[in-house]
Amino acid sequence: MKNTRLVSLILLIILSAVGCRKNEPVYQIVRRTEIKIGVLLALTGTGYSSGQCLESSLELARKDIQEYYESIGIKLSVILVTADTKTDTAEALVQLKRFHDQGIRLVIGPYSSGEVHAIKSYAGAHDMLIVSPSSVAVSLAIPGDNVFRFVSSDVIQGEAMNKFLVTDKIKVIVPLIRDDLWGTDLLDATRKNFIESGGQVTEPVKFNPALVDFTSVLTLVEARVSAELILHNPEEVAVYMLSFSEGDKILREAKKYPGLNNVSWYGGSAFAQNASVLNDSNAALFASSHGLPCPVFGLDDAAKDKWIPLIDRIRSDIGRNPDVYAITGYDALWVGVRTYLSTGPTPDITMLKKVFASESGNFFGASGNTLLNENGDRAYGNYDFWSVRNDKTGYAWKLVAKYNSVTGVLTRLAE
C-alpha cells in the first residue's frame, strides 16, 4: 500500500513538472491509460468531401498525440469511435445515442449546423460535450450549452462576403440556397450587411438538400436573374449559391441558362475546396469562368510551421488538399485529450466544459489560437476566399483573397 502511494506521489510530481513545460496542463493522477472519444463524420452524403479530410486528420492527430505523450513518459491509448452521419440530421442523433450507450462523453463533430442542431438537446440532457470543427450557423452561438465550435460563427462570413460583393460593385444578388439551418442563417448574415451597404437581395430560391434534379430550381433562378438584368448591367447582378457538394450538379446544369451564364457567381464556406466540383469538368469550367469565390475560415499565418506539414501529410493520405476543417478537427482532438488528462477519469459535465474551454484558450495548434468566446465558438476568425482555377495541372482550388475580421480589410491575391 505504501509502495502504491509512493508511486502515485512520484507520478504526480513528474506530471506536474511536465505541465510546466510546453504549455502542458498540470495533470491529475489518471490511472486510466485509455481515452475514448466519439467522432461523428459525414463519410457519405453531401458532406463527404469534408468527412474524408477530417477522418484522415483525426487519425494523424491520434498517432501524433500518443507519440508525443509517450516521448515525455506518459503512455496513452487514444481510441476514436467513428460513426457515419451520412450528412443526415436524423442519423446524427441515432449515432450520438449509440455513443452515449457506450459511455462516450466527448464527441468531435458533426459536420453541418443542421446536424449539430439535431443533437444538441440530447447532448445537453445526457451530459455529453459536442465539439464541431465546422458548424458555423449564427443561431447556434448560444452561451452555456454543451456545444463548442472550433470555427467562428457566420456573422464574420457575412461581413467578409459583403466586402467582396461591394468591392466587385455588385448591386443585387439572387440567392440560391439549401433550405436548412446553415443556408438560412448565412443568407441572413450576408443580406444584413449587403443591404446596409446599399445592395439589394431578391427573394431566395431554396432547395431541399435531398434534391437530385435541379431543373425547376434553376428555371426559377434564371427567371429572377433575367428580371434583374432588365434593370441592371450584367456585371452588377450575381447569383449567391449556398450549397454543400450538390453545388457541382447546380453548376453543371447552370450553363444551359443564358441569364445564369451572363452573371458572376459567389459561394459559401461549405463549398469552398470541395472535391466534387474538380471531378466534374463541366462544373469546374462553369465555376472557373464565373468567379465563384467561396469564403471559409482562414488558417493563422503565425501557425504556418504547423499547418503546412500537416496539410502535406493529409494530401499524401487522401490524394488532394484538405479543407480547413481537417485542421480545426486535428486541433480539437488535441484539446479533447488534454482536457481528459486534466480532469481525471470521471468529471461531471460542468467540470468537463470548464476545463475544455480553459485548455482551448491555452492551446496554439495547427489552426492557430483556439481561444473560444462566451458562446463556445472560436473567438477570432479571418476568412480565406477560394475559387476554382485552371492551370497546367488541370482544375484546382486557388486562394484568391483574404479578409481580416479585425481590420475589415479584404486583400486580393495575385493569381
C-alpha positions in Angstrom: 0.0 0.0 0.0 2.9 2.3 0.9 4.6 1.5 -2.4 1.4 2.3 -4.3 1.1 5.7 -2.6 4.8 6.4 -3.2 4.4 5.6 -6.9 1.4 7.8 -7.1 3.2 10.7 -5.5 6.2 10.3 -7.8 3.8 10.2 -10.8 2.1 13.4 -9.6 5.4 15.2 -9.3 6.6 14.1 -12.7 3.4 15.1 -14.4 3.3 18.4 -12.6 6.8 19.1 -13.9 5.7 18.1 -17.4 2.8 20.6 -17.0 5.3 23.4 -16.5 6.8 22.7 -19.9 5.4 23.3 -23.4 2.2 24.8 -22.0 1.0 21.3 -20.9 -1.8 21.1 -18.3 -1.0 20.1 -14.8 -2.5 16.6 -14.8 -4.5 14.8 -12.2 -3.3 11.3 -11.3 -5.1 9.3 -14.0 -4.8 5.6 -13.5 -6.7 5.1 -16.8 -4.4 5.0 -19.8 -7.3 4.7 -22.3 -9.1 7.8 -23.6 -12.2 7.1 -25.7 -13.6 9.9 -27.9 -16.6 9.7 -30.3 -16.3 11.1 -33.8 -19.3 11.9 -36.0 -18.2 12.2 -39.6 -20.1 12.8 -42.8 -18.4 10.0 -44.7 -21.3 9.8 -47.2 -23.9 12.2 -48.3 -23.4 15.8 -49.4 -20.7 16.5 -46.8 -18.5 13.5 -47.7 -15.6 15.7 -49.1 -15.0 17.3 -45.7 -15.7 14.0 -43.9 -12.9 12.3 -45.8 -10.4 15.0 -44.9 -11.4 15.0 -41.3 -11.2 11.2 -40.9 -7.6 11.4 -42.2 -6.6 14.4 -39.9 -8.0 12.8 -36.8 -6.1 9.6 -37.3 -2.9 11.6 -37.8 -3.8 13.6 -34.6 -4.4 10.3 -32.7 -1.0 9.0 -33.6 0.8 12.3 -33.0 -0.8 12.6 -29.6 0.2 9.2 -28.5 3.7 9.6 -29.8 4.2 13.0 -28.1 3.0 11.9 -24.7 5.0 8.7 -24.8 8.1 10.9 -25.5 7.5 12.7 -22.2 6.8 9.5 -20.3 3.0 9.3 -20.4 1.7 6.2 -22.1 -1.8 6.7 -23.6 -4.2 4.8 -25.7 -6.4 7.2 -27.6 -9.4 5.4 -29.1 -11.6 7.1 -31.7 -15.0 5.6 -32.1 -16.2 6.7 -35.5 -19.7 6.8 -37.0 -21.0 8.0 -40.3 -23.8 10.5 -40.0 -24.5 10.3 -43.8 -24.7 14.2 -43.6 -28.2 13.5 -42.2 -29.7 15.1 -39.1 -31.7 12.0 -38.0 -28.7 9.7 -38.5 -26.5 12.0 -36.5 -28.9 11.7 -33.5 -29.0 7.9 -33.9 -25.3 7.7 -33.8 -25.0 10.1 -30.8 -27.3 7.9 -28.8 -25.1 4.9 -29.6 -22.1 6.8 -28.3 -24.0 7.5 -25.1 -24.8 3.9 -24.6 -21.0 3.1 -25.0 -20.2 5.6 -22.2 -18.7 8.2 -24.5 -18.8 11.7 -23.1 -16.9 13.8 -25.6 -17.7 13.9 -29.3 -15.9 15.6 -32.2 -18.3 16.5 -34.9 -20.7 16.5 -36.6 -20.1 18.4 -39.8 -23.1 20.5 -40.5 -25.0 23.0 -38.4 -28.2 21.1 -39.1 -26.7 18.0 -37.6 -25.4 19.9 -34.6 -28.9 21.4 -34.0 -30.4 18.0 -34.2 -28.2 16.5 -31.5 -27.7 19.4 -29.1 -30.8 18.9 -26.9 -29.9 15.2 -26.4 -26.3 16.1 -25.6 -27.5 18.7 -23.1 -29.8 16.2 -21.4 -27.3 13.5 -21.2 -24.1 15.4 -20.2 -22.3 14.9 -23.5 -19.9 17.5 -24.8 -20.0 18.2 -28.6 -17.0 19.8 -30.4 -17.8 20.6 -34.0 -14.8 21.5 -36.3 -17.1 23.0 -38.9 -20.5 24.2 -37.7 -21.0 27.9 -38.2 -24.7 28.8 -38.1 -25.3 32.0 -36.2 -28.3 30.7 -34.3 -26.2 28.0 -32.6 -24.0 30.6 -30.9 -25.5 30.0 -27.5 -23.7 30.6 -24.2 -23.7 27.8 -21.6 -24.8 24.9 -23.9 -22.9 21.7 -24.4 -21.7 22.7 -28.0 -18.3 24.1 -28.7 -17.2 25.0 -32.2 -13.7 25.4 -33.4 -14.6 27.9 -36.1 -16.2 31.3 -35.8 -19.9 31.8 -36.5 -21.2 33.0 -39.8 -21.5 36.6 -38.5 -18.0 37.1 -39.8 -18.5 35.2 -43.0 -21.5 37.5 -43.8 -19.2 40.5 -43.3 -16.5 39.0 -45.5 -18.8 38.2 -48.3 -20.4 41.6 -48.2 -16.9 43.2 -48.5 -16.2 41.1 -51.6 -19.6 41.9 -53.2 -19.2 45.6 -52.6 -15.6 45.6 -53.9 -16.8 43.9 -57.1 -19.5 46.6 -57.4 -22.4 44.1 -57.3 -25.7 45.8 -56.7 -28.1 42.9 -56.5 -27.8 39.2 -55.5 -30.1 36.4 -56.3 -29.7 33.8 -53.5 -29.8 30.1 -54.4 -29.6 28.3 -51.0 -30.0 25.0 -49.2 -33.3 25.0 -47.3 -31.7 24.2 -43.9 -30.4 26.0 -40.8 -26.9 26.8 -42.3 -28.2 28.2 -45.6 -30.9 30.3 -43.9 -28.6 31.7 -41.2 -25.8 32.5 -43.6 -28.1 34.3 -46.0 -29.5 36.4 -43.2 -25.9 37.4 -42.1 -24.9 38.3 -45.6 -28.1 40.0 -46.5 -28.0 42.2 -43.4 -24.5 43.5 -44.3 -25.2 43.8 -48.0 -28.4 45.8 -47.6 -26.7 48.1 -45.1 -24.0 48.7 -47.8 -26.7 49.8 -50.3 -27.2 46.4 -52.1 -30.4 44.6 -53.0 -31.3 41.0 -52.3 -34.1 39.2 -54.1 -36.3 36.6 -52.6 -34.2 33.5 -52.2 -34.7 30.3 -54.2 -34.5 27.5 -51.7 -33.9 23.8 -52.5 -34.3 20.6 -50.5 -30.9 19.2 -49.6 -32.1 15.8 -50.8 -33.0 17.2 -54.3 -31.4 15.4 -57.3 -32.9 17.2 -60.3 -32.3 21.0 -60.2 -34.2 21.9 -63.3 -37.2 23.6 -61.7 -34.9 25.3 -59.2 -32.6 26.7 -61.9 -35.5 27.7 -64.0 -36.7 29.9 -61.2 -33.3 31.4 -60.6 -33.0 32.1 -64.3 -36.3 34.0 -64.2 -35.2 36.1 -61.3 -31.8 36.9 -62.8 -33.4 37.8 -66.1 -35.8 40.2 -64.4 -32.8 41.9 -62.7 -30.9 42.1 -66.0 -33.7 44.4 -67.3 -32.8 46.9 -64.6 -29.1 46.4 -64.2 -26.0 45.7 -66.2 -24.8 42.0 -66.1 -21.7 43.0 -64.0 -24.0 44.4 -61.3 -26.0 41.2 -60.8 -24.8 37.9 -59.1 -26.1 34.5 -58.0 -25.2 33.7 -54.4 -25.1 29.9 -54.1 -25.1 28.3 -50.6 -24.6 24.6 -51.1 -22.8 21.5 -50.0 -21.3 19.1 -52.6 -24.6 19.3 -54.6 -23.2 22.5 -55.9 -21.4 20.6 -58.6 -24.7 19.5 -60.1 -26.0 23.0 -59.9 -23.0 24.4 -61.7 -23.0 21.7 -64.3 -26.7 22.5 -65.3 -26.4 26.3 -64.9 -24.5 26.6 -68.2 -27.8 25.7 -70.1 -29.4 29.0 -68.9 -28.5 32.3 -70.7 -29.1 34.6 -67.8 -27.1 32.4 -65.4 -24.2 32.3 -67.9 -24.3 36.1 -68.1 -23.6 37.0 -64.4 -21.0 36.3 -61.7 -21.5 33.6 -59.1 -20.4 33.6 -55.4 -20.4 30.7 -53.0 -20.3 29.8 -49.3 -18.0 28.1 -46.9 -19.5 24.6 -47.3 -18.5 24.5 -51.0 -15.0 26.0 -50.6 -12.3 23.5 -51.5 -15.0 20.9 -52.2 -13.5 17.9 -54.1 -16.7 17.1 -56.1 -16.5 20.1 -58.4 -13.0 19.3 -59.5 -14.1 15.8 -60.6 -16.7 17.2 -63.0 -15.1 19.1 -65.9 -18.4 20.9 -66.9 -19.0 22.1 -63.3 -15.3 23.1 -62.9 -15.4 25.0 -66.2 -18.5 26.9 -65.1 -17.1 27.7 -61.7 -13.7 28.9 -63.1 -15.4 31.1 -65.7 -17.9 32.7 -63.4 -15.7 33.6 -60.4 -17.4 31.7 -57.6 -15.2 33.0 -54.7 -16.1 30.9 -51.6 -15.1 32.2 -48.2 -14.0 29.8 -45.4 -12.4 30.1 -42.0 -8.8 31.0 -42.6 -5.7 29.4 -41.1 -3.4 31.6 -38.9 -0.3 32.6 -40.8 1.5 32.5 -37.4 0.9 28.7 -37.3 2.3 28.0 -40.8 5.1 25.8 -39.5 2.3 23.6 -38.1 -0.3 23.5 -40.8 1.9 23.3 -43.9 3.4 20.0 -42.9 0.0 18.7 -41.7 -1.7 19.6 -45.0 1.2 17.7 -46.8 0.6 14.6 -44.7 -3.2 14.7 -45.3 -2.7 15.2 -49.0 -0.3 12.2 -49.1 -3.1 10.2 -47.5 -6.2 11.2 -49.5 -4.6 12.4 -52.7 -5.8 16.0 -52.6 -5.6 19.2 -50.4 -7.8 19.0 -47.3 -10.3 21.7 -46.4 -9.7 23.9 -43.3 -12.0 21.7 -41.1 -9.5 18.9 -41.2 -7.0 21.3 -39.5 -9.5 22.6 -36.9 -10.5 19.0 -36.2 -6.9 18.0 -35.7 -6.6 20.7 -33.0 -10.0 19.7 -31.4 -8.7 16.2 -30.7 -5.5 17.6 -29.1 -7.6 19.8 -26.8 -10.0 17.0 -26.0 -7.2 14.7 -24.9 -5.6 17.5 -22.9 -8.9 18.0 -21.2 -9.3 14.4 -20.1 -5.7 14.3 -18.8 -6.5 17.4 -16.7 -9.9 16.3 -15.3 -9.3 12.8 -14.2 -11.4 9.8 -15.1 -14.9 10.9 -14.2 -15.5 14.6 -14.4 -19.0 16.0 -14.3 -20.2 17.9 -17.3 -19.6 21.3 -15.6 -16.0 20.4 -15.0 -15.6 18.9 -18.5 -16.9 22.1 -20.2 -14.9 24.4 -17.9 -11.6 22.5 -18.5 -12.2 22.1 -22.2 -12.7 25.9 -22.5 -9.6 26.5 -20.5 -7.5 24.1 -22.5 -8.7 25.7 -25.7 -7.6 29.1 -24.5 -4.2 27.8 -23.7 -3.6 25.9 -26.9 -1.9 27.1 -30.1 -2.3 24.4 -32.7 -2.1 23.9 -36.4 -5.1 26.3 -36.9 -3.6 28.9 -34.6 -5.0 30.2 -31.3 -8.1 28.1 -30.3 -9.4 30.5 -27.8 -13.2 30.3 -27.5 -15.7 33.2 -26.9 -18.6 33.3 -24.4 -20.7 31.2 -26.8 -18.2 28.4 -27.0 -17.2 29.4 -30.6 -13.8 30.3 -32.0 -13.1 33.8 -30.7 -11.2 35.1 -33.7 -11.9 34.4 -37.4 -10.4 35.7 -40.6 -11.6 34.3 -43.9 -9.9 33.0 -47.0 -11.6 33.1 -50.4 -11.1 30.2 -52.7 -12.0 29.9 -56.4 -11.7 27.2 -59.0 -8.9 27.9 -61.5 -7.5 26.1 -64.4 -3.7 25.8 -64.7 -1.2 23.4 -66.3 -2.2 20.6 -64.0 -5.9 21.0 -64.5 -8.7 22.4 -62.3 -7.8 23.2 -58.7 -9.0 25.4 -55.9 -6.8 28.5 -55.6 -6.6 31.1 -52.8 -7.7 34.4 -54.3 -8.3 36.8 -51.4 -8.1 37.1 -47.6 -10.4 39.0 -45.2 -9.2 40.3 -41.9 -12.1 40.5 -39.4 -10.3 42.8 -37.0 -9.4 45.5 -39.6 -12.3 44.8 -42.1 -9.8 44.8 -44.9 -10.2 42.5 -48.0 -6.9 41.7 -49.7 -6.9 40.3 -53.2 -4.0 38.0 -54.0 -2.1 37.8 -57.3 -3.1 34.9 -59.4 
